[in-house]
Amino acid sequence: MKRALLAAVLLLAAAACGAPSTDAGAAQSTVTLRVGDQKAGSQALLKAAGLLDDAPYKITFAQFTSGPPLLEAINAGAVDIGGVGNTPPIFAAAADSKIKIVAAYKQNVTGAAVVVPANSTVSGPAGLKGKKIAVAKGSSSHYHLLSVLKKEGLKFSDIQPQYLQPADALAAFSGGTVDAWTIWEPFTSQAILQHKAKVLVDGTGYVNGLNFTVAAPEAVETKADAVRDYLTRLAKAREWALTHKPEWARVWAAETGLPQEVADAAVDNAVSTPIVIDDAVVTSEQEMADAFAAEGLIPGGLKFADFVDRRFNDIVGAAQ
């Protein structure tokens, strides 16, 4: 069933994005860059910043519920590039997926949160023991939850993880079938403002606040000019968002259908700054990979540096 569902997702992504370009020497006008995206993601941001319409190549977008299925699509050749949180690349790399991390961003860690219902008796992280906790497997929230448990001396075996994508997790949370939910923006603000959730802990002291753009190695080589241009546009758009939060929030609300107050709150936490992929970034991600391996959640021996491509680091300074 899972394989059939993944095949359907990849088929839809391929249909939305078109067939891959194989002509490494083709002019940019003949290139199609197939982008995997998430809710209120890169497409909405580029549109808001006015940086989407004049690309010298074609850009298509396919929507995914979270980072892990997006990276599965990149590995399968259904999309060329896409943005994810700090954890999906680790799980993808552990599965020996064909991916390269090509850009990094840093955002406010308070947008990551473990939330509980308003009437919950859980008053601190230690109270999560034995509870049903919704989390998207292999997502940034997965590591957040692991880090919270670890600081309390707990293991994943001490809780009942409910591996759910955000929409299903929201339904379970609002319906009272889970005790807590580990999530990211805009779902954090949605849970707080629309469902009166309480924040048990945010990401402070638990997560590194990193996000990444990940590409297929083939796309990096055969569509290098388009990838560089796209990353430049994205970096400029993120810089724009830092100084145009109200404008970005209005577009976010329109694109997602979320109430304006939810978008306003989410944008405060979700805007991110482009940073270079340096040794500190690689070390931080390696530490996360080692933590997952120690819990038996991924195989050991992963070298995160093997999945990093730093050739686009110069874009960061040029975009400012």
N, C-alpha and C positions, 0 to 999 in steps of 0.2 A: 504493500500500500504506500509506504514511504517513498519507494523508488518510483512508483507510478506518479505520485504527486510531484516529486522533483522533476521528473521528465516533462510533466505538463507545464510546470513553471518555466523550465528552460525553453520549451517549445514556444510559449507565449513571449518570452523575452527575445528569442531569436526572431519571431515574427514581427515584434515591435521594433526591433533594431535593424532588421535586414541582414543580408548575408555579409560575412566578413570580407574586408578588402585584403587581397593578397599581393597586390602590386607594390613592392617596396619603393619603387622609383616613381610612382604615380604623382602627378601634380596634386596639390592639396584640394583643388576643386573637385577631384574625383574620389577623394577619401571620405568615408563615413566613420565618424567616431561614435561608437555605441556605448552610452553611459548608463550604468546602473545607478539608481537613485532611491532615496527613501522619503518618507513623509516630510514635507517642507524642507527639502534638501537642496541639492546643487542647482537644479533647474529653476526653482523658485527664487533662489538667491541671485543667480545670474540675471534672471529676468528683472528682479527688483533693482539691481544695480545698473541695468541698461547695458549689460555686457554679453547678451546672448545672440543678438540678431545679425551681426556683421562678420561672423567667422568665415574664413576662406575655405572651409570644408563643411560638410554636413554633420550635424549633431543630432542623434536620436536618443531618447530616454526610455528606459524601462523601469517600472516601479517595483520595489521589494519591501517586504514588511520589516526587515532588519538586516544587519550586516552579514550573518552567516549564509543565508540563501543568495545574497548578492555575490559573495565570493565563490559560492558553488557555481554560479552562472559564469563568472570570469574563468574559473578553472575548466569549465565545460566548453568554453569558446563562444558562449552566447552573448557576452558583452565584453568590451575592451577595458573599461575603467570605471571606478566608482568609489564613493566615500563611505567609510565605516568607522566604528569606534576603536578603542584600544585593544579589544580582545579577539574579535573575529579573525584578524590576521594570524594570531597565535594558533587557533584551532585549525585554520586552513593550512598553515605551515606544518603543523603536526601531522596532518593528513597528506603531506607532501604535494599540496596543490600547486599548480603552475601560477604563481602570483609574484609580484614585486611591489614593495611599498615604495612609492615614488614621491610622496609629499606628506608633511606632518603639520598639525595644528594643535594649539593649546587653548582650552576653554575653562571657564569657571566650573570648579568641581561641585559646587552646591546644586547644580542641576541634576546630578545623580543622587538618588535617594532610595532608602528603604522606607516604605510607607505602610501604615496600618489603618484600619477603619477607625472612625471617630470614637466608637464605643469599645475599642480593644482594651484589654487589660494588660497588654504587653507594654511595659514602660521603658524598656531598655533592650539593647542587643542581646543580653544574656537570656531574655525571655523568648527568644526565637527558637530555643531548643524544643524539638518535637513538633514544631509548627509546620503547616503547609504554606510554602512560600513560592509565589509565582515569579518566574524568571525566564528570560529567553536564553536558551542554551547557546553557549559560545558567543554571547553578546557582551558588551561592556558591563552590563549589570551582573553578569555571571561572575566576573572577577570581583566586582564590588561586594557581592554577597559573600564570596569566599573570603575576602579580606576582613569583612566585619566578623564573620564566624571565627576566623583564625585569631583575631585580637581577643576574643572572648574564650579562647581555648577550646573552641568547638570545631567539629569536622562536618563535612557535607552529610555524612552518615547520621549525624545528630539531628537533622531536620528532614522534612518531607518535601524535597524540591518538586515543584510543578512546572515542567518545562512548557511554557506557553508563549506564543508570539503576542505582541502588545495588545492587539484588539481582543484576543481571547482572554488575556490576562485581565484586562479592564473589566470585561464581562464577569469573570470569576470574582474579581475583587469587589465590584459593586453588588454582586449577587450573594456575597458572603460565603463562597465556597473555598476561599483561601484566607489565611490569617494575615498575610503580608504580601507586599509586592515590591520587588527591586526593579527600578526603572530609570529612564532618562527623559530629558525634555523632548517634546512638549507634554509627554504623558505625566511627568511629575506635577506640573502646574495644573493639568487637567484633573488629576486625582485630587489635588488639594482644593481647587476652586469649585469644581463641579460635584465632587463626591465627598467633600469634607474630610479628606484623609489627613492623618497626622504624620509628620516626618519623624521617624524613629531616629535615623541618622542620615546625614547627607554624605557627600563624597570626601569631605575634609578629613585628611589623615588616612584615607583608605585607597584612593585612586589617583592616577597621575594626570588626569584631565586631557589625555592625548586623543586625537582623532587622526585618521590617515586617509589619503587617497591611494588606492591600490589598483594596479594595472596588470593585464596579461603580459608576460614577457614578449610574446610575439607582437603585441600592439606597440610596446615600447620600441621595438626594433623597426617594424614596418610602417608605423605611423608616428614616428618620433616627432616630426614637426607639429603635427596636430596635437599630440599629447602635451608637448611643451606649451603650445599656445593655449590649450584648454587649462592647464595648471596655472598659467599666468593670469588668465581671466578669473579663475576661481580665487587665486590669492588676492587680486585686486577687489573682487567682490566681497571677500571676507574683511578686508581693510575698510571698504565702504560701509559695511554693516556695523562696524565698531563705532562709527561716528554718525550713523543714520538709523538708530534703533527704532524710532517711531515709524519711519517709512518701511523698514524691513518687517516690523510687526504687523503693519496693515496688509502687506502682501502675504505674509505668513497666514494671517487669519483668512484671507480670501482664498488662498490655495488649499487650506486644510479644512475649511468650514468650521474651525474652532471659534468660540467667542473671542472678541477682541481682548478682553481682560486676560484670557488664558494665553493668547499670543504675546501680549505685552510682558507678562511675567516670564514666559518661556524665553523670549529673546534676551532678556537681561542675563539669563544663565547660559544660553546656548551659543551666543556669538563667540567666535574663536579667532585667534591670531595665528597667522602662518609662521612657522618656525623651521629652521633647518633640521634635517635628520642628522644629528650628531651622535657622538659616542654615548652621551647621557641618555638620549632617547632610546638607543638600542639596548643599553644596560637596563633601563627601567622595564622595557618590554621583556627582556630576558629573565629578569627577576619574576615577572608575572608568569611566564612560561614555566619556570622552575616550580613555582607555587602550585600551578595546576598539575604538573607532573607528580609532585609530592603527594597530591590527593588522589592520584590514579585517574584523573579526569582526561589526561592526554598522555601519550607515550613520552618517556624521558629521552634525553639526548638532543632535543631540538636546539639548533643554533639560529636564533632570530636574525643575526647579521647576514645569513645566507640568503635571506628573502628581501633584502633592502637594496635599493638602487639609488645612489646619492647624486646622480648626474644632473638632477634638476634643482639642487639646493640653491643655485644662484638666483633662481626666480624670486626667492623671498626678499632679498634686498631690492631687486628691481621693481617689485610690486608696491613698495612703500612710497 
